[in-house]
């Protein structure tokens, strides 16, 4: 057991879906093969001086060291050195003792006295997987966050003989077009493959012969020489073995994400949180001042809407051209003559934390950075992106952000990224240095997060990039996505986002105004729609109501917020879709969060606008067939005592008379007799 090690949402929980010994053994064969004396079985590849890595490495010196890490992990470092040019290749892999998971990163270092030959076509992952005599390969993957109704939609792509499937980031932001998380299934088993790279990655799944699939993945473009003393890294690669049901594999992944990846500010995993914000500042992009912010905080208190954190979004800095003119990182002295500290002090006096938005990488023309430090900007005085590979620029922005956080007593750091960096990176590279600017920027970006987290160990960090365009694994190890998509407030698409994203990330957030089509901002704000609210519900939820409106149905909001707090603990459980994915307004959509060790969980079900059926049957997952479960709706209506076997085989009958409508059904196992 993993007693005491898994703390999520304030609760101590043991592993629910547990890895099997066979799964863990299979994952260890990957490392065993990699550490073999030969090079044919290495799980990566590259070309050096025109020769393939399997050929050149076989003639280099080799050593293998092992180091024990905390939390039952073992680090293996495989090192090759070219005696002629001094190039050192390090394969640093971590094996997880209680999970069927192996991760690694490649490093290249020039220890010689001259530039190396060309390193190119670096594939951080290059492996072949083979199925048995029957069955076929099926690739489970997801849309990224292009800010459309289909954000995070799950996709199943068959890989028949001859098939080649290529997926990639878009213009340097890793999860705009596609999530960089994959599950390759075949014959009751499979492998989860994840590329951690907050830049331009690419992956290819290609059938080889009758039974094989070769997977190659890495930075999309690499063609460079390394200078003496120079070192670079590749994308992080993670593999996880699974057997049985592919959703079982996803839940082992969710548990691994929780135990070993989800940020722990102050040593604790993030709890469900309700955030409040200024409707004018956040949704209308209308600049507010100190008095407005404090008034809005007080309005939440007056109406009994308890919030955990006050969200201060874009526009608080000097930006004469509007919020998007980033690059002068000074609090606007006209609207906030005392800085943001009075707002934080007021919030803290009422036990509310504060969140502050930054976008340190994008530099607009006419700002302080563009005018005074153009040499730090890829794009110069015309604006572009701050070169985080430049040590001076990196040090300046780290110190500037840190001082703003300290001076204004900010509790949650929010970093956005509303620009495509790839054209700037590639324009800055010489023909024999293609890919270097991207690598240096990625290294600087991750180091920026690490330094801020080191300086503020109790601070929660929020990753945003025009919504969810930077939800790669390296970023998700350092931050949580409190705003998963810039397409928001559309009930069906919000349901679809939870449906797809929950399979990969255990913690995420969005906004709510508890009204469908709220971005129209027309009249009729008074009604509060439970269907829209529950469609938005997530582990983190930001309330974007205009609390100046006095006739808003605050009683309904208080009830919904209270109910949401009651169900927040279930987001830590295993996740199971209960209906097919669909955005069709004639369909039902439902899913289950199940806490196996505790014997409880919840079902969320949605009857959409044009769905003619008021009743549906949902077969639940992972219950004890020989125990009775007390089942009731969140509003208190009881559905009785039902056997686990019946709930899984015959299904739970769910009735929603409203059209559209939503329900949350809770269940708990009775004590074993």
ChimeraX attribute file (.defattr): number of C-alpha atoms within 10 A of each C-alpha:
attribute: neighborCount
match mode: 1-to-1
recipient: residues
	/A:1	8
	/A:2	11
	/A:3	10
	/A:4	10
	/A:5	14
	/A:6	20
	/A:7	20
	/A:8	24
	/A:9	20
	/A:10	14
	/A:11	13
	/A:12	11
	/A:13	20
	/A:14	19
	/A:15	21
	/A:16	18
	/A:17	20
	/A:18	16
	/A:19	22
	/A:20	15
	/A:21	11
	/A:22	13
	/A:23	20
	/A:24	21
	/A:25	13
	/A:26	16
	/A:27	21
	/A:28	19
	/A:29	12
	/A:30	19
	/A:31	20
	/A:32	11
	/A:33	15
	/A:34	19
	/A:35	18
	/A:36	13
	/A:37	13
	/A:38	12
	/A:39	19
	/A:40	16
	/A:41	18
	/A:42	21
	/A:43	20
	/A:44	23
	/A:45	22
	/A:46	19
	/A:47	20
	/A:48	22
	/A:49	13
	/A:50	12
	/A:51	14
	/A:52	14
	/A:53	19
	/A:54	17
	/A:55	13
	/A:56	17
	/A:57	20
	/A:58	15
	/A:59	13
	/A:60	16
	/A:61	12
	/A:62	16
	/A:63	12
	/A:64	15
	/A:65	10
	/A:66	13
	/A:67	10
	/A:68	12
	/A:69	12
	/A:70	6
	/A:71	13
	/A:72	11
	/A:73	16
	/A:74	16
	/A:75	18
	/A:76	19
	/A:77	19
	/A:78	19
	/A:79	20
	/A:80	22
	/A:81	21
	/A:82	19
	/A:83	13
	/A:84	9
	/A:85	15
	/A:86	19
	/A:87	25
	/A:88	20
	/A:89	21
	/A:90	20
	/A:91	22
	/A:92	19
	/A:93	22
	/A:94	21
	/A:95	23
	/A:96	21
	/A:97	14
	/A:98	17
	/A:99	23
	/A:100	27
	/A:101	26
	/A:102	24
	/A:103	19
	/A:104	23
	/A:105	20
	/A:106	23
	/A:107	17
	/A:108	20
	/A:109	20
	/A:110	23
	/A:111	21
	/A:112	19
	/A:113	11
	/A:114	14
	/A:115	18
	/A:116	21
	/A:117	17
	/A:118	18
	/A:119	22
	/A:120	23
	/A:121	18
	/A:122	23
	/A:123	25
	/A:124	25
	/A:125	29
	/A:126	19
	/A:127	17
	/A:128	17
	/A:129	15
	/A:130	16
	/A:131	17
	/A:132	11
	/A:133	9
	/A:134	8
	/A:135	12
	/A:136	17
	/A:137	21
	/A:138	17
	/A:139	20
	/A:140	17
	/A:141	21
	/A:142	24
	/A:143	20
	/A:144	30
	/A:145	29
	/A:146	21
	/A:147	19
	/A:148	13
	/A:149	20
	/A:150	21
	/A:151	28
	/A:152	31
	/A:153	23
	/A:154	21
	/A:155	13
	/A:156	12
	/A:157	12
	/A:158	15
	/A:159	18
	/A:160	16
	/A:161	16
	/A:162	11
	/A:163	12
	/A:164	15
	/A:165	14
	/A:166	12
	/A:167	16
	/A:168	24
	/A:169	25
	/A:170	21
	/A:171	18
	/A:172	24
	/A:173	27
	/A:174	29
	/A:175	30
	/A:176	27
	/A:177	21
	/A:178	22
	/A:179	30
	/A:180	29
	/A:181	20
	/A:182	19
	/A:183	23
	/A:184	25
	/A:185	24
	/A:186	20
	/A:187	16
	/A:188	11
	/A:189	16
	/A:190	25
	/A:191	24
	/A:192	21
	/A:193	20
	/A:194	23
	/A:195	27
	/A:196	24
	/A:197	30
	/A:198	28
	/A:199	26
	/A:200	24
	/A:201	24
	/A:202	21
	/A:203	23
	/A:204	17
	/A:205	19
	/A:206	20
	/A:207	22
	/A:208	17
	/A:209	10
	/A:210	14
	/A:211	18
	/A:212	17
	/A:213	25
	/A:214	16
	/A:215	22
	/A:216	21
	/A:217	27
	/A:218	27
	/A:219	24
	/A:220	17
	/A:221	18
	/A:222	23
	/A:223	18
	/A:224	22
	/A:225	22
	/A:226	23
	/A:227	16
	/A:228	16
	/A:229	14
	/A:230	14
	/A:231	15
	/A:232	14
	/A:233	18
	/A:234	22
	/A:235	27
	/A:236	21
	/A:237	23
	/A:238	21
	/A:239	20
	/A:240	24
	/A:241	28
	/A:242	30
	/A:243	19
	/A:244	13
	/A:245	13
	/A:246	19
	/A:247	17
	/A:248	19
	/A:249	27
	/A:250	23
	/A:251	24
	/A:252	23
	/A:253	26
	/A:254	24
	/A:255	27
	/A:256	21
	/A:257	19
	/A:258	21
	/A:259	19
	/A:260	14
	/A:261	17
	/A:262	24
	/A:263	23
	/A:264	22
	/A:265	18
	/A:266	12
	/A:267	10
	/A:268	15
	/A:269	20
	/A:270	20
	/A:271	17
	/A:272	24
	/A:273	20
	/A:274	22
	/A:275	22
	/A:276	27
	/A:277	26
	/A:278	28
	/A:279	18
	/A:280	15
	/A:281	22
	/A:282	17
	/A:283	15
	/A:284	11
	/A:285	16
	/A:286	14
	/A:287	17
	/A:288	16
	/A:289	16
	/A:290	17
	/A:291	12
	/A:292	16
	/A:293	23
	/A:294	17
	/A:295	15
	/A:296	19
	/A:297	24
	/A:298	17
	/A:299	17
	/A:300	19
	/A:301	13
	/A:302	11
	/A:303	14
	/A:304	13
	/A:305	21
	/A:306	19
	/A:307	22
	/A:308	18
	/A:309	22
	/A:310	29
	/A:311	23
	/A:312	23
	/A:313	20
	/A:314	22
	/A:315	23
	/A:316	25
	/A:317	22
	/A:318	21
	/A:319	20
	/A:320	12
	/A:321	11
	/A:322	14
	/A:323	17
	/A:324	16
	/A:325	20
	/A:326	27
	/A:327	26
	/A:328	19
	/A:329	20
	/A:330	15
	/A:331	19
	/A:332	19
	/A:333	13
	/A:334	10
	/A:335	18
	/A:336	18
	/A:337	11
	/A:338	14
	/A:339	20
	/A:340	26
	/A:341	18
	/A:342	17
	/A:343	26
	/A:344	22
	/A:345	17
	/A:346	17
	/A:347	20
	/A:348	16
	/A:349	10
	/A:350	15
	/A:351	13
	/A:352	20
	/A:353	21
	/A:354	25
	/A:355	25
	/A:356	22
	/A:357	19
	/A:358	21
	/A:359	19
	/A:360	21
	/A:361	23
	/A:362	23
	/A:363	28
	/A:364	25
	/A:365	18
	/A:366	19
	/A:367	22
	/A:368	18
	/A:369	23
	/A:370	26
	/A:371	18
	/A:372	12
	/A:373	14
	/A:374	19
	/A:375	16
	/A:376	22
	/A:377	25
	/A:378	24
	/A:379	21
	/A:380	20
	/A:381	21
	/A:382	15
	/A:383	22
	/A:384	24
	/A:385	24
	/A:386	27
	/A:387	26
	/A:388	27
	/A:389	19
	/A:390	16
	/A:391	12
	/A:392	11
	/A:393	18
	/A:394	20
	/A:395	13
	/A:396	11
	/A:397	17
	/A:398	16
	/A:399	14
	/A:400	14
	/A:401	18
	/A:402	17
	/A:403	12
	/A:404	18
	/A:405	21
	/A:406	13
	/A:407	12
	/A:408	19
	/A:409	20
	/A:410	22
	/A:411	22
	/A:412	23
	/A:413	23
	/A:414	24
	/A:415	19
	/A:416	23
	/A:417	21
	/A:418	15
	/A:419	17
	/A:420	18
	/A:421	23
	/A:422	18
	/A:423	12
	/A:424	19
	/A:425	23
	/A:426	17
	/A:427	13
	/A:428	17
	/A:429	15
	/A:430	13
	/A:431	12
	/A:432	16
	/A:433	18
	/A:434	21
	/A:435	23
	/A:436	23
	/A:437	23
	/A:438	27
	/A:439	23
	/A:440	18
	/A:441	23
	/A:442	23
	/A:443	18
	/A:444	20
	/A:445	19
	/A:446	17
	/A:447	15
	/A:448	19
	/A:449	19
	/A:450	14
	/A:451	14
	/A:452	18
	/A:453	19
	/A:454	11
	/A:455	12
	/A:456	19
	/A:457	14
	/A:458	15
	/A:459	20
	/A:460	21
	/A:461	25
	/A:462	23
	/A:463	25
	/A:464	27
	/A:465	25
	/A:466	21
	/A:467	25
	/A:468	30
	/A:469	31
	/A:470	30
	/A:471	30
	/A:472	22
	/A:473	26
	/A:474	19
	/A:475	21
	/A:476	21
	/A:477	18
	/A:478	20
	/A:479	26
	/A:480	25
	/A:481	26
	/A:482	25
	/A:483	24
	/A:484	29
	/A:485	26
	/A:486	19
	/A:487	22
	/A:488	24
	/A:489	22
	/A:490	19
	/A:491	27
	/A:492	25
	/A:493	23
	/A:494	27
	/A:495	26
	/A:496	23
	/A:497	27
	/A:498	24
	/A:499	25
	/A:500	22
	/A:501	21
	/A:502	22
	/A:503	19
	/A:504	18
	/A:505	21
	/A:506	23
	/A:507	28
	/A:508	20
	/A:509	22
	/A:510	25
	/A:511	27
	/A:512	23
	/A:513	23
	/A:514	27
	/A:515	23
	/A:516	20
	/A:517	14
	/A:518	18
	/A:519	14
	/A:520	7
	/A:521	10
	/A:522	8
	/A:523	7
	/A:524	10
	/A:525	17
	/A:526	13
	/A:527	13
	/A:528	20
	/A:529	18
	/A:530	20
	/A:531	22
	/A:532	26
	/A:533	24
	/A:534	23
	/A:535	27
	/A:536	28
	/A:537	23
	/A:538	26
	/A:539	24
	/A:540	22
	/A:541	24
	/A:542	25
	/A:543	23
	/A:544	20
	/A:545	22
	/A:546	17
	/A:547	22
	/A:548	13
	/A:549	12
	/A:550	11
	/A:551	10
	/A:552	17
	/A:553	14
	/A:554	19
	/A:555	13
	/A:556	15
	/A:557	20
	/A:558	15
	/A:559	13
	/A:560	18
	/A:561	19
	/A:562	13
	/A:563	14
	/A:564	22
	/A:565	13
	/A:566	11
	/A:567	18
	/A:568	17
	/A:569	20
	/A:570	21
	/A:571	22
	/A:572	25
	/A:573	26
	/A:574	28
	/A:575	25
	/A:576	22
	/A:577	22
	/A:578	20
	/A:579	16
	/A:580	13
	/A:581	18
	/A:582	18
	/A:583	19
	/A:584	14
	/A:585	16
	/A:586	14
	/A:587	19
	/A:588	28
	/A:589	24
	/A:590	23
	/A:591	22
	/A:592	26
	/A:593	23
	/A:594	27
	/A:595	25
	/A:596	20
	/A:597	12
	/A:598	13
	/A:599	18
	/A:600	20
	/A:601	25
	/A:602	25
	/A:603	24
	/A:604	21
	/A:605	26
	/A:606	28
	/A:607	29
	/A:608	25
	/A:609	18
	/A:610	13
	/A:611	17
	/A:612	14
	/A:613	15
	/A:614	16
	/A:615	14
	/A:616	16
	/A:617	14
	/A:618	22
	/A:619	16
	/A:620	24
	/A:621	22
	/A:622	18
	/A:623	22
	/A:624	16
	/A:625	14
	/A:626	11
	/A:627	19
	/A:628	22
	/A:629	23
	/A:630	18
	/A:631	22
	/A:632	18
	/A:633	16
	/A:634	18
	/A:635	12
	/A:636	10
	/A:637	10
	/A:638	14
	/A:639	16
	/A:640	11
	/A:641	16
	/A:642	17
	/A:643	17
	/A:644	22
	/A:645	19
	/A:646	16
	/A:647	22
	/A:648	17
	/A:649	13
	/A:650	13
	/A:651	16
	/A:652	19
	/A:653	12
	/A:654	21
	/A:655	17
	/A:656	17
	/A:657	12
	/A:658	13
	/A:659	16
	/A:660	22
	/A:661	22
	/A:662	23
	/A:663	20
	/A:664	20
	/A:665	22
	/A:666	25
	/A:667	23
	/A:668	19
	/A:669	21
	/A:670	15
	/A:671	9
	/A:672	7
	/A:673	4
